[in-house]
Amino acid sequence: MFFGAGPHPWLLLDGFETDGRSIALALSASLFHDAGLIQTSDDTEGTGAKYLADHDQRSLRLMRVRYNRRSDPR
């Protein structure tokens, strides 16, 4: 359940409190989950399943590229 508004929102989940930045990071991680299975436009052989063994690292690389393009990653 989300509580609060303004500059310091927080989340209460079974007694666990966190801040807005942590929530944003968790949401981003969930959105990029399994993104490493996506094939590039020039990769026409087979399916993205061939990346299953290292898709976590590929997902992290995609996330880093996405957020490094922004002037303020927060």
GROMACS elastic network, one bead per residue, 0.5 to 0.9 nm:
[ bonds ]
;  ai    aj funct       b0    kb
    1    11     6  0.64396   500
    1    12     6  0.62224   500
    1    13     6  0.66794   500
    2     9     6  0.78626   500
    2    10     6  0.66944   500
    2    11     6  0.50281   500
    2    12     6  0.67394   500
    2    13     6  0.87029   500
    3     9     6  0.64396   500
    3    10     6  0.59402   500
    3    11     6  0.60184   500
    3    12     6  0.73147   500
    4     8     6  0.73797   500
    4    10     6  0.64301   500
    4    11     6  0.83773   500
    5     8     6  0.67615   500
    5     9     6  0.51717   500
    5    10     6  0.83601   500
    6     9     6  0.63404   500
    7    20     6  0.83793   500
    8    19     6  0.66968   500
    8    20     6  0.65809   500
    9    18     6  0.84844   500
    9    19     6  0.60890   500
    9    20     6  0.54952   500
   10    17     6  0.63774   500
   10    18     6  0.53846   500
   10    20     6  0.59343   500
   10    23     6  0.82174   500
   11    16     6  0.74221   500
   11    17     6  0.53815   500
   11    18     6  0.55103   500
   11    19     6  0.67715   500
   11    20     6  0.79140   500
   11    23     6  0.78085   500
   12    15     6  0.58929   500
   12    16     6  0.54343   500
   12    17     6  0.50019   500
   12    18     6  0.73590   500
   13    16     6  0.50666   500
   13    17     6  0.68692   500
   14    17     6  0.86484   500
   18    21     6  0.83404   500
   18    22     6  0.64047   500
   18    23     6  0.72645   500
   19    22     6  0.55162   500
   19    23     6  0.64690   500
   19    24     6  0.88575   500
   20    23     6  0.50069   500
   20    24     6  0.61323   500
   20    25     6  0.86368   500
   21    24     6  0.50096   500
   21    25     6  0.61861   500
   21    26     6  0.86003   500
   21    74     6  0.67405   500
   22    25     6  0.50726   500
   22    26     6  0.61579   500
   22    27     6  0.85987   500
   23    26     6  0.50940   500
   23    27     6  0.61565   500
   23    28     6  0.85605   500
   24    27     6  0.51182   500
   24    28     6  0.60830   500
   24    29     6  0.85304   500
   24    74     6  0.80715   500
   25    28     6  0.50546   500
   25    29     6  0.60702   500
   25    30     6  0.85907   500
   25    74     6  0.86609   500
   26    29     6  0.50805   500
   26    30     6  0.62378   500
   26    31     6  0.86787   500
   27    30     6  0.51039   500
   27    31     6  0.62182   500
   27    32     6  0.86899   500
   28    31     6  0.50418   500
   28    32     6  0.61596   500
   28    33     6  0.84399   500
   28    63     6  0.81963   500
   29    32     6  0.51784   500
   29    33     6  0.59378   500
   29    60     6  0.86926   500
   29    63     6  0.81142   500
   30    33     6  0.50345   500
   30    34     6  0.87371   500
   31    34     6  0.84507   500
   31    35     6  0.80623   500
   32    35     6  0.51423   500
   32    36     6  0.80536   500
   32    59     6  0.62296   500
   32    60     6  0.78814   500
   32    62     6  0.79149   500
   32    63     6  0.66429   500
   33    36     6  0.77548   500
   33    56     6  0.77341   500
   33    59     6  0.66649   500
   33    60     6  0.87789   500
   34    37     6  0.57104   500
   34    38     6  0.78995   500
   34    52     6  0.88093   500
   34    55     6  0.64724   500
   34    56     6  0.67360   500
   34    58     6  0.86043   500
   34    59     6  0.62230   500
   35    38     6  0.55938   500
   35    55     6  0.74174   500
   35    56     6  0.81553   500
   35    58     6  0.74597   500
   35    59     6  0.50380   500
   35    60     6  0.85924   500
   35    62     6  0.74813   500
   35    63     6  0.87031   500
   36    39     6  0.79664   500
   36    48     6  0.80907   500
   36    51     6  0.70618   500
   36    52     6  0.80251   500
   36    54     6  0.77475   500
   36    56     6  0.61693   500
   36    57     6  0.71832   500
   36    60     6  0.77637   500
   36    61     6  0.82680   500
   36    62     6  0.73207   500
   37    47     6  0.83866   500
   37    49     6  0.62021   500
   37    50     6  0.78244   500
   37    51     6  0.56537   500
   37    52     6  0.65480   500
   37    54     6  0.88239   500
   37    55     6  0.56312   500
   37    56     6  0.86146   500
   37    58     6  0.77668   500
   37    59     6  0.77799   500
   38    47     6  0.84264   500
   38    48     6  0.54518   500
   38    49     6  0.85953   500
   38    51     6  0.84127   500
   38    55     6  0.88153   500
   38    59     6  0.89620   500
   39    42     6  0.80194   500
   39    43     6  0.58767   500
   39    44     6  0.78616   500
   39    47     6  0.72453   500
   39    48     6  0.54212   500
   39    51     6  0.86762   500
   40    43     6  0.52118   500
   40    44     6  0.81227   500
   41    44     6  0.72370   500
   42    45     6  0.89723   500
   43    46     6  0.83044   500
   43    47     6  0.87916   500
   44    47     6  0.78855   500
   46    49     6  0.80494   500
   46    50     6  0.74477   500
   47    50     6  0.62635   500
   47    51     6  0.84819   500
   48    51     6  0.56777   500
   48    52     6  0.74666   500
   49    52     6  0.52613   500
   49    53     6  0.86747   500
   49    55     6  0.88410   500
   50    53     6  0.75761   500
   50    55     6  0.89678   500
   51    54     6  0.57180   500
   51    55     6  0.53164   500
   51    58     6  0.83026   500
   52    55     6  0.50842   500
   52    56     6  0.81014   500
   53    56     6  0.80198   500
   54    57     6  0.55881   500
   54    58     6  0.64557   500
   54    59     6  0.87545   500
   55    59     6  0.59316   500
   55    60     6  0.85639   500
   56    59     6  0.50407   500
   56    60     6  0.63373   500
   56    61     6  0.87606   500
   57    60     6  0.50623   500
   57    61     6  0.62766   500
   57    62     6  0.87118   500
   58    61     6  0.50669   500
   58    62     6  0.62553   500
   58    63     6  0.86435   500
   59    62     6  0.51503   500
   59    63     6  0.62171   500
   59    64     6  0.86553   500
   60    63     6  0.50528   500
   60    64     6  0.61401   500
   60    65     6  0.86381   500
   61    64     6  0.50792   500
   61    65     6  0.62047   500
   61    66     6  0.86118   500
   62    65     6  0.51450   500
   62    66     6  0.61782   500
   62    67     6  0.87305   500
   63    66     6  0.50708   500
   63    67     6  0.62152   500
   63    68     6  0.84263   500
   64    67     6  0.53162   500
   64    68     6  0.58303   500
   64    69     6  0.85914   500
   65    68     6  0.52492   500
   65    69     6  0.64606   500
   66    69     6  0.56815   500
   66    70     6  0.73527   500
   67    70     6  0.54407   500
   67    71     6  0.84449   500
   67    72     6  0.82722   500
   67    73     6  0.56124   500
   67    74     6  0.88709   500
   68    71     6  0.75132   500
   68    72     6  0.85339   500
   68    73     6  0.70134   500
   69    72     6  0.87988   500
   69    73     6  0.83959   500
   70    73     6  0.58048   500
